[in-house]
Amino acid sequence: MLAAAFAATVWIPPALAQLQTQIVATGLNRPLFATSPNGDSRLFIVEQGGLIKILENGTVRPTPFLDLSSSVNTDGERGLLGMAFDPNFATNRRFYVDYIERTTLNTVVATYQASTGQPNIADAASRQTVITIAQPAGLNNHKAGWIGFRPGEAANLYIGTGDGGARDDPQNRAQNLSENLGKMLRVDVSADRLPNDPSQYGYAIPAGNLAGGNPEIYAYGLRNPYRDSFDRKTGTFYIADVGQDNREEINIGTAGANYGWRKFEGTRLNFPDDPSLAHHTLPIFEYDHNGSGASITGGYVYRGSAIDGLNGTYFFADFINDKVMSFHFTGAPITNADVTDRTAELLSPTGISGGISSFGEDAAGNLYLVSINGQVGMITAIPEPEGWAMMLAGMALASLRTRCFATCKA
């Protein structure tokens, strides 16, 4: 019995360590995202109503970093939806936001700079529009809103757009290459290509975007890509696309890919009478609704150093079913057997109880759960009990193995 217990103790895989959510911010108003600039200890939290707040040294600063509340429409899935820091933010102070404009109800991606003398305040006068994307009238959903930079690709800003709203993408915008809706866009923002227009930040078109349509299009056939991320180590691009009635899916982003919507919802044929697709990039993972509503929230691959055994693990959630899950993608399609349900570890009545509107990642690679109910929590490992630590130390000393086991067991 002693040998069996000792062997089991030695060989418990580190990946099986229990996780928890450590609450780091409360009292927020419908937070939708959290992010940090490279090499920065602050966490910037995006609220749907138009405020960006800073969590610094365990406290949310009372003065917002940026206030767009007078410029943003928040009906339905509209609002201030995304934020991205320029990879060179430490020197150029530049960042980007994605929101639905209050008057036109169109998507606007704009750039600002942090104030020179006040790093915790954005310079409102520095605002320039990067791109405006027309939204269909009267529809307040499927606005996507994620923006980001791929590691090692500092010039190019990626922009995720939904199909504009309504059921079944009635205008088939996601397949229309003359539309920027239902797409993943990519634009070169390394320099202002319109230096004589202070209101516009002109962009260039990177090599490798999709040929034969709008030049900004990188990939297409998306319904509502909410949320997306890059693996900070490998650059692998994860796109979580919200389904309609049947399937939620996770895709790998590649130039020219067509993810199939609306003809397909995941791998399920949704509109058999639509024209056939020249190609259809299949998801690496999808799951059924199983008779209840569901809405995927994409996350990140963990590349932090604080949790042993978690390296390379991708986290995602379901907003409707209040589940948090993970898998380790190695190139082959993911099956249900490859997915770990983290809900019991990471959601609790006394912590974040659900409503996961987004994940977040800070400069150190720590991952966060963002709840629309007003909380942000960091994913951490449950500290090892004192007895466990003593046992590990004792096992390193062969002459004390038996005595350590007896002490720890007691």
Helices and strands as residue ranges (DSSP letters): H 2-10, G 14-16, E 19-25, E 31-35, E 43-47, E 51-56, E 59-60, E 66-67, E 80-85, H 89-92, E 94-100, E 107-114, E 122-133, E 147-149, E 156-160, G 173-175, E 183-188, E 217-220, E 225-230, E 237-241, E 247-252, E 264-265, E 268-269, E 285-288, E 296-301, E 314-318, E 323-327, G 336-338, E 340-341, H 343-346, E 356-361, E 367-371, E 375-381, H 386-395, G 398-400, H 401-409
